[in-house]
Structure formats: C-alpha cells, structure tokens
Amino acid sequence: MILLWSIADLLIAALLVMPLIATMMWAEKRFPIEPAQPRGAVRVDFKLAALNVLPRLLLGPLSGGCAAMIVNAAGGGFIVLRADGWWFAVALAVYVLATDVAAYFIHRVQHLVPALWAMHSLHHSAEALTLITGARHFWAEQLALTALFPVVAVLFRTPDTIIAVASAFYFFFDACVHVNIRVPFGVFGLVVNNPQYHRIHHSVQREHQNKNFCKLLPLLDLIFGTARLPARGEFPSTGLGTGEAALGWRDGLIWPLRGYFR
C-alpha cells in the first residue's frame, strides 16, 4: 500500500512539474552554457537519474522509518511551528532557513567523510550539467541521509502544509541550479543559488574545490568562508577532474565499490 501511494505521489508530482521541465529543456537549447554537450554524457544523466528513483520508492518507507525512530527518541520535535494566520509565513521562513543550514553542513560532511564522498562523487562526476543532473545521485545516498540525519525534524514539529510548500520551493531551486542555461547573475549571485554560482561547486579547477556548498542561500557560504563569486562570463568545465566518470547503469549501481569490480 505504501509503495502504491508513493507511485501515485510520484505521478502527481510529475504532472505538476512537467511544464517546468519542458520550459527548462527549451531554455537549455535556446541559451546554453555549453552548446555542444556530448550526447552520451547527457544520456548517462538520464540513466543515473532513473536508477535513483526505483530504490527510493522501494526503500523510502524503511529510510523514513529509521528517521522517525530518531525523531521520536529525541522527543518528536522540540519547537512547534504554527501554520495558522500570519504564523504561516514566519514558520515557512524558519523552516526554510533551518533546512538550508542543515543542508549546508550535511553537504560539507559529504565532501569530508570518505564513505559519504564515495557516494556523492557520482553526482560530481557529471561532465555535462543539465536539468537532470539534480537527480543524478547514487541510489543509496539520499536513503542514507534521510535515515541518519533528520536534523530539522528533530528540532521542529512542522505542519504538513509548511513541509509541502518548502519541498516544492526546494525542488524548483535544486532542479534549476544544474541547468545548462547561461544566466549571469553578477553580484546578485550571492542572493540566491543559481546555475553559474553552483557550477563553481562542480568545477574541475583547483581554486574552485570545496566552494559554494549552499542549497539555496549563498549567505551561508559567505558566513562560513566557502563562497566563490564567479567572474563575469565564468562557466568552468565540470567533473571530478581525474578523468573518471560514470558510463551507465553498471557504474550507477556499484559506484562506491567500482574499484573492486575492475
């Protein structure tokens, strides 16, 4: 039953975001950062994104159950956020800020802890960033993060309406920051995350390593010393910088253990 509900939710979400996806894919062709992206690299993005979906549908309830156990053990949320009247805007702002702070530090941990980087590096192996790259993750990565790091849920008891609005908000930005669209933000690139700012995070250049970790607010990078404002017209090449990249289904399945299967 849970799986059926998950599939139904996925189909509804797909119908809702189809206009956004169609618009972004049109813009990628009309205003590309890289006009001639290798078709093979783009196809790999689609394969890895698809491979990320099914395990999350099948194992999502188990991952969520682990997170619920942690939240319940911690008291079920220390602070109750209200969604009635003008409290809705306040609660939404608090929830988004808390989510962004948690995401920032979890992202830094993903780059520092070898076991987490072994998974996260699949995302960074993308040598052609597109709309689909946002979903290009090792299939067990988000399951592990959901199960082990329910930070915001431990801190706040949040109404479903707040979570739904914030989730839609984050989906939009998470999809948009990887698009192959040349949209220079200039100094405003430090106001909200955007494709040029986030591309620095994926850059192969040494001076860009471990920069621009934020999910939504570059202010966090500024506060913690990890901000790197792109220069005018700066859109660096992306990837791991080692010449290693995922090639298809097999790499997507075994990425952290690929060294044992060569």
Number of C-alpha atoms within 10 A of each C-alpha: 6 11 13 10 11 16 15 12 11 14 11 11 12 12 10 11 13 11 11 14 17 11 10 19 18 13 15 19 14 13 13 18 23 17 12 9 15 11 10 11 19 18 14 23 28 18 17 27 21 18 20 21 16 13 13 18 18 14 14 21 16 15 19 17 14 18 23 18 14 19 22 12 11 13 12 17 18 13 12 13 19 17 17 10 8 9 12 16 14 13 20 21 14 14 22 21 15 17 18 20 19 17 19 22 14 17 17 17 13 19 18 12 10 13 11 18 19 17 23 22 21 24 24 23 23 23 25 23 29 29 22 23 26 19 21 27 24 24 24 16 18 17 21 16 15 18 19 14 17 18 19 19 22 20 18 19 18 19 16 10 12 19 14 10 13 17 12 13 13 16 13 14 17 20 19 23 24 23 27 28 25 17 14 18 18 14 11 11 19 21 12 16 23 24 25 28 29 26 23 26 23 27 22 21 15 8 10 18 14 17 20 28 26 26 23 24 21 25 17 21 18 15 9 9 11 20 22 22 21 21 12 11 12 14 19 17 16 19 23 18 16 8 9 12 20 21 17 17 14 11 18 24 16 15 20 19 12 14 8 7 8 5
